[in-house]
Amino acid sequence: MSEAPSGDDPGGDLAERKMRFLFALRSRGVTEARVLTAMERVDRGLFVKGLFADRAYEDMPLPISCGQTISQPSVVGLMTQALNVQPRDVVLEVGTGSGYQAAILAHLARRVYTVDRHRRLVREAVELFQGLGLVNITAVARDGSFGWPEQAPFDRIIVTAAAEDPPGPLMAQLKPGGVMVVPVGQSDAVQSLIKVTRHETGFDYEELRPVRFVPLVEGIAAD
Ligand code: SAH
C-alpha cells in the first residue's frame, strides 16, 4: 500500500498518512462502516489551505478563512455517526466552514443543505463541491440560527457551531422521527454535544460527549 516519498509529497508518504488518518478515526470510536467509507472518499487535504495544509491528515481542528476552524476529524466522524443519516434523508448543516462535513454528508444522504454566515466560506466551499462533482449539496450564505424554513422540514440537522441552547427554529424544522446533533454551551468553555430526537409528541435529549466549537453567531458576517 505504500509508495515512495516523491517531490510532490515532501512530508512523507501520502497514502500512509491517509491510512493512519483512518486508523485514528477508528481508534477514537468512529466504527460505522458507512461513515468510515464516506470519510475515506473525502480528502480532507482539499479543505485545508495554506500554512496548515500539511497537517490535514492529523486528528486536530485547524484554522480556515474568516477566523473559523475545520473540526477535528474524529469529532466530524462521531457527529456523523450520531446523526445516523439514511440514504433518502434531507440534511441541514448549520456552519459550512470549509465544506468538509457537508461533503461527507453528501455521500450518505439524498440532499444536503448547508449554510454559513460568511459568504467567502460558502463561495470557497461551493467551488470545492463543484470540483468534486457533489451535485446534491446546496450551500448559501444565511444566518443558520433560523434554519432554512423554505427547505424544511429536515430528516437530520447538524450544527457545527456552539449554541447556548438547541435553537428553537431548528427544532421546529425537524421532521417527526428526525435527529439533530448540536454542541451546546458557552463558546469559551467546554460544551456538550447533544443529540435531539423529535417524536410525534415531543423531543428527547441525549448528552453525547464534551466538545469545543466556535460560537453560533447571529446575523450574516460582512465578508
Ligand atoms: N462544518 C465545518 C466547520 C464549521 S466551523 C467544516 O466541516 O469545516 C463553524 C462555522 O459556523 C463557521 O464557519 C461559522 O462562520 C459558522 N457559523 C457561526 N454562526 C453561524 C450562523 N448563525 N449561521 C451560519 N453559520 C454560522
Residues whose N, C-alpha, C, O or C-beta is under 5 A from the ligand:
A	BS01	SAH	Q68 T69 I70 S71 V94 G95 T96 G97 S98 G99 Y100 Q101 V115 D116 R117 H118 R142 D143 G144 S145 T160 A161 V214 P215 L216 V217 E218 G219
